[in-house]
Amino acid sequence: MHENFELIGLSDRLKDKVEKYSGSMKRGLNIGVALIHKPKMLIMDELTAGIDPQSRNHILETVKNIKQ
């Protein structure tokens, strides 16, 4: 599970409560949770809706890295 937090860029926030996370951090957390069981396919709908452009780019880069 720690590897998922590293992948989504939240490894330094493991001890923080989710209530303290920003919207984009919560989106990243959703990705990390979805990957816990190492699915063969993951369908993500409106992954970057309602977040700022910088966070959007980070999330999309994370998805590209997961794909590789």
Backbone as ProteinMPNN parsed JSONL, in Angstrom:
{"seq_chain_A": "MHENFELIGLSDRLKDKVEKYSGSMKRGLNIGVALIHKPKMLIMDELTAGIDPQSRNHILETVKNIKQ", "coords_chain_A": {"N_chain_A": [[0.815, -1.188, 0.0], [2.0, 1.229, 0.668], [3.555, 1.748, -1.55], [1.671, 2.57, -3.401], [0.958, 5.049, -2.339], [3.339, 6.399, -2.72], [3.415, 6.403, -5.497], [1.23, 8.043, -6.157], [2.038, 10.355, -5.031], [1.668, 10.959, -2.316], [3.068, 10.003, -0.158], [4.34, 11.359, 1.893], [2.272, 12.204, 3.412], [1.0, 10.251, 4.859], [0.232, 10.003, 7.564], [-1.576, 11.986, 7.953], [-4.964, 13.131, 8.352], [-7.615, 12.416, 6.104], [-9.429, 14.453, 5.805], [-7.903, 16.723, 5.817], [-6.772, 16.799, 3.351], [-6.392, 18.228, 0.083], [-8.661, 18.851, -2.691], [-7.544, 17.754, -5.045], [-5.686, 16.026, -3.952], [-7.349, 14.191, -2.757], [-8.475, 13.078, -5.029], [-6.232, 11.812, -6.08], [-5.847, 9.988, -4.024], [-8.092, 8.404, -4.395], [-7.32, 7.073, -6.729], [-5.102, 5.636, -5.778], [-6.336, 3.927, -3.883], [-7.982, 2.472, -5.591], [-6.084, 0.966, -6.871], [-5.103, -0.868, -5.085], [-5.7, -3.637, -5.135], [-4.477, -4.419, -7.424], [-5.756, -4.272, -10.122], [-6.594, -5.571, -13.398], [-7.787, -3.931, -15.193], [-8.835, -0.579, -15.078], [-11.393, 1.622, -14.79], [-11.919, 4.982, -15.127], [-13.888, 7.699, -14.45], [-14.408, 11.033, -15.276], [-12.037, 11.959, -14.062], [-10.449, 14.232, -13.551], [-12.185, 16.295, -12.988], [-13.134, 19.451, -11.813], [-10.713, 20.283, -10.617], [-7.604, 22.107, -10.226], [-5.448, 23.219, -12.98], [-2.679, 22.485, -12.652], [-2.722, 20.386, -10.779], [-4.299, 18.664, -12.221], [-2.594, 18.001, -14.356], [-0.619, 16.642, -12.905], [-2.053, 14.408, -11.96], [-2.768, 13.181, -14.386], [-0.226, 12.559, -15.388], [0.537, 10.723, -13.445], [-1.271, 8.665, -13.989], [-0.341, 7.928, -16.534], [2.167, 6.91, -15.79], [1.391, 4.737, -14.246], [0.26, 3.144, -16.186], [2.484, 2.297, -17.598]], "CA_chain_A": [[0.0, 0.0, 0.0], [2.88, 2.396, 0.687], [3.993, 2.021, -2.924], [0.6, 3.346, -4.038], [1.071, 6.42, -1.861], [4.483, 6.989, -3.417], [3.025, 6.576, -6.887], [0.317, 9.179, -6.285], [2.666, 11.535, -4.449], [1.153, 11.253, -0.98], [3.796, 9.224, 0.842], [4.68, 12.21, 3.032], [1.025, 12.58, 4.093], [0.379, 9.024, 5.348], [-0.319, 10.133, 8.913], [-2.588, 13.046, 7.975], [-6.355, 12.742, 8.134], [-8.069, 12.725, 4.758], [-10.133, 15.737, 5.864], [-6.916, 17.778, 5.585], [-6.319, 16.714, 1.965], [-7.04, 19.088, -0.911], [-9.482, 18.101, -3.638], [-6.709, 16.958, -5.951], [-5.08, 14.952, -3.172], [-8.39, 13.182, -2.594], [-8.574, 12.373, -6.325], [-5.085, 10.908, -6.122], [-6.122, 8.92, -3.068], [-9.033, 7.497, -5.067], [-6.534, 6.235, -7.636], [-4.321, 4.715, -4.951], [-7.23, 2.917, -3.322], [-8.426, 1.616, -6.693], [-4.97, 0.115, -7.308], [-4.669, -1.761, -3.998], [-5.833, -5.044, -5.518], [-3.799, -4.598, -8.704], [-6.717, -4.687, -11.158], [-6.118, -5.633, -14.778], [-8.366, -2.787, -15.884], [-9.4, 0.409, -14.171], [-12.178, 2.605, -15.524], [-12.0, 6.211, -14.341], [-14.805, 8.647, -15.065], [-14.228, 12.413, -14.841], [-10.921, 11.893, -13.123], [-9.879, 15.54, -13.216], [-13.245, 17.311, -12.919], [-13.16, 20.352, -10.673], [-9.424, 20.556, -9.973], [-6.787, 23.094, -10.927], [-4.652, 22.651, -14.09], [-1.43, 21.867, -12.2], [-3.082, 19.1, -10.182], [-4.783, 17.839, -13.332], [-1.406, 17.48, -15.046], [0.029, 15.662, -12.024], [-2.868, 13.192, -11.959], [-2.645, 12.533, -15.696], [1.128, 11.97, -15.439], [0.497, 9.542, -12.578], [-1.978, 7.627, -14.739], [0.587, 7.45, -17.559], [3.189, 6.095, -15.122], [0.755, 3.477, -13.845], [0.065, 2.368, -17.405], [3.768, 1.697, -17.976]], "C_chain_A": [[0.862, 1.257, 0.0], [3.365, 2.752, -0.712], [2.934, 2.808, -3.686], [0.664, 4.801, -3.606], [2.258, 7.121, -2.512], [4.116, 7.307, -4.856], [2.142, 7.805, -7.076], [0.838, 10.432, -5.6], [2.162, 11.914, -3.069], [1.905, 10.52, 0.127], [4.175, 10.054, 2.067], [3.457, 12.622, 3.846], [0.304, 11.372, 4.698], [-0.31, 9.186, 6.698], [-1.388, 11.215, 9.023], [-3.984, 12.468, 7.767], [-6.781, 13.198, 6.745], [-8.797, 14.066, 4.723], [-9.2, 16.911, 5.586], [-6.417, 17.798, 4.141], [-7.071, 17.721, 1.091], [-7.883, 18.205, -1.838], [-8.661, 17.223, -4.551], [-6.014, 15.814, -5.216], [-6.093, 13.829, -2.958], [-8.591, 12.399, -3.892], [-7.436, 11.38, -6.457], [-5.278, 9.724, -5.194], [-7.1, 7.91, -3.661], [-8.297, 6.555, -6.011], [-5.758, 5.189, -6.834], [-5.157, 3.595, -4.372], [-7.684, 1.942, -4.41], [-7.337, 0.633, -7.122], [-4.525, -0.908, -6.263], [-4.675, -3.224, -4.431], [-5.255, -5.355, -6.892], [-4.752, -5.083, -9.81], [-6.079, -4.721, -12.542], [-6.623, -4.445, -15.579], [-8.981, -1.863, -14.829], [-10.111, 1.463, -15.006], [-12.354, 3.824, -14.629], [-12.847, 7.222, -15.094], [-14.595, 10.024, -14.445], [-13.155, 12.537, -13.759], [-10.435, 13.262, -12.668], [-10.924, 16.646, -13.138], [-13.107, 18.149, -11.646], [-11.838, 20.584, -9.968], [-8.603, 21.501, -10.836], [-5.891, 22.43, -11.977], [-3.369, 21.954, -13.65], [-1.706, 20.48, -11.6], [-3.574, 18.132, -11.249], [-3.604, 17.197, -14.058], [-0.715, 16.414, -14.214], [-0.739, 14.335, -12.042], [-2.733, 12.452, -13.284], [-1.261, 11.913, -15.887], [1.185, 10.702, -14.596], [-0.175, 8.385, -13.302], [-1.086, 7.063, -15.843], [1.653, 6.537, -16.952], [2.626, 4.743, -14.702], [0.626, 2.561, -15.06], [1.353, 1.653, -17.815], [4.118, 0.616, -16.993]], "O_chain_A": [[0.486, 2.256, -0.613], [3.563, 3.927, -1.022], [3.273, 3.633, -4.535], [0.449, 5.697, -4.422], [2.184, 8.31, -2.821], [4.47, 8.367, -5.371], [2.296, 8.53, -8.059], [0.161, 11.46, -5.586], [2.225, 13.084, -2.692], [1.406, 10.433, 1.249], [4.315, 9.51, 3.162], [3.588, 13.311, 4.857], [-0.882, 11.462, 5.018], [-1.34, 8.557, 6.941], [-2.032, 11.35, 10.062], [-4.158, 11.451, 7.095], [-6.35, 14.249, 6.27], [-8.776, 14.747, 3.698], [-9.652, 17.976, 5.165], [-5.708, 18.725, 3.75], [-8.239, 18.022, 1.336], [-7.823, 16.977, -1.773], [-9.027, 16.077, -4.811], [-5.78, 14.753, -5.795], [-5.732, 12.652, -2.976], [-8.848, 11.196, -3.859], [-7.637, 10.246, -6.89], [-4.92, 8.595, -5.529], [-6.955, 6.705, -3.456], [-8.618, 5.368, -6.082], [-5.761, 4.006, -7.173], [-4.736, 2.439, -4.37], [-7.762, 0.736, -4.179], [-7.641, -0.422, -7.678], [-3.653, -1.731, -6.542], [-3.744, -3.967, -4.118], [-5.508, -6.42, -7.456], [-4.572, -6.169, -10.36], [-5.135, -3.981, -12.816], [-5.974, -4.002, -16.527], [-9.561, -2.309, -13.839], [-9.489, 2.122, -15.838], [-12.869, 3.721, -13.515], [-12.554, 7.559, -16.241], [-14.605, 10.163, -13.222], [-13.359, 13.137, -12.703], [-10.048, 13.427, -11.511], [-10.575, 17.824, -13.216], [-12.98, 17.613, -10.545], [-11.831, 21.039, -8.824], [-8.874, 21.672, -12.024], [-5.605, 21.236, -11.889], [-3.007, 20.927, -14.223], [-0.993, 19.52, -11.893], [-3.301, 16.933, -11.19], [-3.616, 15.999, -14.341], [-0.274, 15.396, -14.747], [-0.135, 13.266, -12.13], [-2.599, 11.229, -13.301], [-1.144, 10.846, -16.49], [1.811, 9.718, -14.99], [0.299, 7.251, -13.237], [-1.074, 5.852, -16.068], [2.0, 5.51, -17.535], [3.311, 3.723, -14.794], [0.854, 1.355, -14.969], [1.31, 0.531, -18.32], [5.163, -0.022, -17.122]]}, "name": "protein", "num_of_chains": 1, "seq": "MHENFELIGLSDRLKDKVEKYSGSMKRGLNIGVALIHKPKMLIMDELTAGIDPQSRNHILETVKNIKQ"}
